[in-house]
Amino acid sequence: MAYKLIESAQTRWRAVNAPHLVALVRAGARFEAGQLIERPTSEKITQTA
């Protein structure tokens, strides 16, 4: 049963075709339509102590 579930899920998996962008995604970068969305420069980044 598990084999059949894995086999059917495998047909919907996508390969990572941009491994150099994985670090950006893990850091919280946003992409829309394949383009990196830059943070506005006026956005203030607060640091918590």
A tleap script that builds the chain and sets N, CA, C and O, in Angstrom:
source leaprc.protein.ff14SB
mol = sequence {
  NMET ALA TYR LYS LEU ILE GLU SER ALA GLN
  THR ARG TRP ARG ALA VAL ASN ALA PRO HIE
  LEU VAL ALA LEU VAL ARG ALA GLY ALA ARG
  PHE GLU ALA GLY GLN LEU ILE GLU ARG PRO
  THR SER GLU LYS ILE THR GLN THR CALA
}
set mol.1.N position { 0.830 -1.188 0.000 }
set mol.1.CA position { 0.000 0.000 0.000 }
set mol.1.C position { 0.876 1.253 0.000 }
set mol.1.O position { 0.635 2.169 -0.786 }
set mol.2.N position { 1.887 1.306 0.870 }
set mol.2.CA position { 2.774 2.467 0.937 }
set mol.2.C position { 3.516 2.648 -0.388 }
set mol.2.O position { 3.729 3.772 -0.843 }
set mol.3.N position { 3.902 1.543 -0.992 }
set mol.3.CA position { 4.613 1.621 -2.266 }
set mol.3.C position { 3.743 2.294 -3.327 }
set mol.3.O position { 4.229 3.132 -4.086 }
set mol.4.N position { 2.477 1.936 -3.382 }
set mol.4.CA position { 1.558 2.519 -4.360 }
set mol.4.C position { 1.346 4.013 -4.092 }
set mol.4.O position { 1.257 4.794 -5.039 }
set mol.5.N position { 1.265 4.424 -2.827 }
set mol.5.CA position { 1.097 5.829 -2.496 }
set mol.5.C position { 2.313 6.644 -2.915 }
set mol.5.O position { 2.183 7.729 -3.481 }
set mol.6.N position { 3.497 6.108 -2.630 }
set mol.6.CA position { 4.732 6.795 -3.020 }
set mol.6.C position { 4.846 6.867 -4.534 }
set mol.6.O position { 5.250 7.893 -5.080 }
set mol.7.N position { 4.500 5.809 -5.198 }
set mol.7.CA position { 4.579 5.771 -6.652 }
set mol.7.C position { 3.639 6.803 -7.284 }
set mol.7.O position { 4.010 7.454 -8.260 }
set mol.8.N position { 2.440 6.958 -6.746 }
set mol.8.CA position { 1.507 7.936 -7.307 }
set mol.8.C position { 1.925 9.363 -6.973 }
set mol.8.O position { 1.718 10.267 -7.782 }
set mol.9.N position { 2.507 9.580 -5.804 }
set mol.9.CA position { 2.971 10.913 -5.434 }
set mol.9.C position { 4.166 11.327 -6.280 }
set mol.9.O position { 4.345 12.511 -6.565 }
set mol.10.N position { 4.970 10.374 -6.676 }
set mol.10.CA position { 6.178 10.658 -7.437 }
set mol.10.C position { 5.857 11.300 -8.779 }
set mol.10.O position { 6.680 12.049 -9.306 }
set mol.11.N position { 4.707 11.036 -9.339 }
set mol.11.CA position { 4.352 11.612 -10.638 }
set mol.11.C position { 4.107 13.112 -10.536 }
set mol.11.O position { 4.152 13.806 -11.551 }
set mol.12.N position { 3.846 13.633 -9.325 }
set mol.12.CA position { 3.577 15.063 -9.148 }
set mol.12.C position { 4.771 15.827 -8.601 }
set mol.12.O position { 4.695 17.048 -8.464 }
set mol.13.N position { 5.857 15.161 -8.289 }
set mol.13.CA position { 7.024 15.841 -7.741 }
set mol.13.C position { 7.716 16.642 -8.822 }
set mol.13.O position { 7.737 16.244 -9.987 }
set mol.14.N position { 8.283 17.772 -8.433 }
set mol.14.CA position { 9.086 18.565 -9.355 }
set mol.14.C position { 10.537 18.480 -8.933 }
set mol.14.O position { 10.859 18.471 -7.745 }
set mol.15.N position { 11.391 18.419 -9.911 }
set mol.15.CA position { 12.822 18.409 -9.628 }
set mol.15.C position { 13.273 19.838 -9.337 }
set mol.15.O position { 12.731 20.795 -9.890 }
set mol.16.N position { 14.258 19.969 -8.476 }
set mol.16.CA position { 14.832 21.284 -8.204 }
set mol.16.C position { 15.751 21.608 -9.369 }
set mol.16.O position { 16.804 20.994 -9.538 }
set mol.17.N position { 15.331 22.592 -10.177 }
set mol.17.CA position { 16.129 22.929 -11.350 }
set mol.17.C position { 16.914 24.225 -11.157 }
set mol.17.O position { 17.493 24.752 -12.108 }
set mol.18.N position { 16.933 24.734 -9.930 }
set mol.18.CA position { 17.715 25.925 -9.614 }
set mol.18.C position { 18.280 25.782 -8.206 }
set mol.18.O position { 17.881 26.515 -7.301 }
set mol.19.N position { 19.204 24.845 -8.017 }
set mol.19.CA position { 19.713 24.595 -6.663 }
set mol.19.C position { 20.420 25.800 -6.052 }
set mol.19.O position { 20.545 25.878 -4.830 }
set mol.20.N position { 20.881 26.738 -6.867 }
set mol.20.CA position { 21.539 27.932 -6.335 }
set mol.20.C position { 20.537 28.879 -5.672 }
set mol.20.O position { 20.949 29.771 -4.930 }
set mol.21.N position { 19.238 28.713 -5.917 }
set mol.21.CA position { 18.216 29.569 -5.313 }
set mol.21.C position { 17.630 28.986 -4.024 }
set mol.21.O position { 16.873 29.664 -3.328 }
set mol.22.N position { 17.967 27.759 -3.710 }
set mol.22.CA position { 17.426 27.111 -2.516 }
set mol.22.C position { 17.800 27.881 -1.259 }
set mol.22.O position { 16.974 28.019 -0.357 }
set mol.23.N position { 19.020 28.380 -1.180 }
set mol.23.CA position { 19.453 29.145 -0.007 }
set mol.23.C position { 18.620 30.412 0.159 }
set mol.23.O position { 18.295 30.794 1.283 }
set mol.24.N position { 18.271 31.067 -0.946 }
set mol.24.CA position { 17.430 32.265 -0.876 }
set mol.24.C position { 16.044 31.934 -0.342 }
set mol.24.O position { 15.504 32.668 0.486 }
set mol.25.N position { 15.478 30.853 -0.802 }
set mol.25.CA position { 14.141 30.446 -0.354 }
set mol.25.C position { 14.169 30.110 1.130 }
set mol.25.O position { 13.261 30.492 1.869 }
set mol.26.N position { 15.189 29.408 1.566 }
set mol.26.CA position { 15.299 29.069 2.989 }
set mol.26.C position { 15.489 30.307 3.851 }
set mol.26.O position { 15.107 30.306 5.021 }
set mol.27.N position { 16.074 31.366 3.293 }
set mol.27.CA position { 16.292 32.605 4.031 }
set mol.27.C position { 15.052 33.489 4.040 }
set mol.27.O position { 15.037 34.525 4.704 }
set mol.28.N position { 14.011 33.090 3.309 }
set mol.28.CA position { 12.763 33.839 3.334 }
set mol.28.C position { 12.524 34.715 2.122 }
set mol.28.O position { 11.622 35.552 2.150 }
set mol.29.N position { 13.295 34.556 1.061 }
set mol.29.CA position { 13.080 35.349 -0.148 }
set mol.29.C position { 11.766 34.951 -0.794 }
set mol.29.O position { 11.345 33.797 -0.713 }
set mol.30.N position { 11.123 35.917 -1.436 }
set mol.30.CA position { 9.855 35.657 -2.118 }
set mol.30.C position { 10.056 35.717 -3.623 }
set mol.30.O position { 10.769 36.583 -4.131 }
set mol.31.N position { 9.426 34.796 -4.325 }
set mol.31.CA position { 9.460 34.748 -5.777 }
set mol.31.C position { 8.026 34.786 -6.282 }
set mol.31.O position { 7.157 34.100 -5.743 }
set mol.32.N position { 7.778 35.577 -7.304 }
set mol.32.CA position { 6.478 35.592 -7.971 }
set mol.32.C position { 6.715 35.451 -9.464 }
set mol.32.O position { 7.480 36.212 -10.056 }
set mol.33.N position { 6.063 34.485 -10.060 }
set mol.33.CA position { 6.213 34.197 -11.492 }
set mol.33.C position { 7.674 33.982 -11.867 }
set mol.33.O position { 8.101 34.355 -12.960 }
set mol.34.N position { 8.426 33.390 -10.971 }
set mol.34.CA position { 9.817 33.068 -11.249 }
set mol.34.C position { 10.794 34.211 -11.053 }
set mol.34.O position { 11.985 34.053 -11.321 }
set mol.35.N position { 10.319 35.356 -10.593 }
set mol.35.CA position { 11.185 36.508 -10.390 }
set mol.35.C position { 11.317 36.801 -8.902 }
set mol.35.O position { 10.335 36.724 -8.163 }
set mol.36.N position { 12.512 37.133 -8.464 }
set mol.36.CA position { 12.770 37.469 -7.080 }
set mol.36.C position { 12.124 38.805 -6.750 }
set mol.36.O position { 12.333 39.788 -7.462 }
set mol.37.N position { 11.344 38.850 -5.684 }
set mol.37.CA position { 10.705 40.078 -5.235 }
set mol.37.C position { 11.601 40.706 -4.187 }
set mol.37.O position { 11.822 40.128 -3.122 }
set mol.38.N position { 12.115 41.884 -4.485 }
set mol.38.CA position { 13.016 42.584 -3.570 }
set mol.38.C position { 12.214 43.250 -2.462 }
set mol.38.O position { 11.076 43.667 -2.674 }
set mol.39.N position { 12.809 43.347 -1.288 }
set mol.39.CA position { 12.188 44.081 -0.194 }
set mol.39.C position { 12.288 45.574 -0.484 }
set mol.39.O position { 13.288 46.036 -1.032 }
set mol.40.N position { 11.260 46.326 -0.120 }
set mol.40.CA position { 11.371 47.782 -0.267 }
set mol.40.C position { 12.487 48.313 0.636 }
set mol.40.O position { 12.694 47.793 1.732 }
set mol.41.N position { 13.199 49.332 0.187 }
set mol.41.CA position { 14.303 49.870 0.979 }
set mol.41.C position { 13.795 50.602 2.210 }
set mol.41.O position { 14.534 50.771 3.180 }
set mol.42.N position { 12.532 51.042 2.181 }
set mol.42.CA position { 11.989 51.757 3.323 }
set mol.42.C position { 11.536 50.803 4.432 }
set mol.42.O position { 11.231 51.244 5.540 }
set mol.43.N position { 11.490 49.515 4.144 }
set mol.43.CA position { 11.082 48.533 5.156 }
set mol.43.C position { 12.162 48.451 6.226 }
set mol.43.O position { 13.332 48.202 5.933 }
set mol.44.N position { 11.759 48.658 7.440 }
set mol.44.CA position { 12.722 48.626 8.536 }
set mol.44.C position { 12.821 47.211 9.084 }
set mol.44.O position { 11.814 46.539 9.305 }
set mol.45.N position { 14.028 46.786 9.292 }
set mol.45.CA position { 14.278 45.472 9.862 }
set mol.45.C position { 14.570 45.679 11.347 }
set mol.45.O position { 15.522 46.364 11.722 }
set mol.46.N position { 13.744 45.080 12.164 }
set mol.46.CA position { 13.938 45.226 13.600 }
set mol.46.C position { 14.683 44.024 14.133 }
set mol.46.O position { 14.469 42.897 13.687 }
set mol.47.N position { 15.543 44.268 15.074 }
set mol.47.CA position { 16.296 43.204 15.704 }
set mol.47.C position { 15.749 42.996 17.109 }
set mol.47.O position { 15.522 43.956 17.845 }
set mol.48.N position { 15.541 41.747 17.472 }
set mol.48.CA position { 15.078 41.443 18.809 }
set mol.48.C position { 16.265 41.033 19.668 }
set mol.48.O position { 17.148 40.297 19.227 }
set mol.49.N position { 16.268 41.511 20.871 }
set mol.49.CA position { 17.389 41.207 21.762 }
set mol.49.C position { 17.049 40.046 22.662 }
set mol.49.O position { 17.870 39.641 23.485 }
savepdb mol mol.pdb
quit
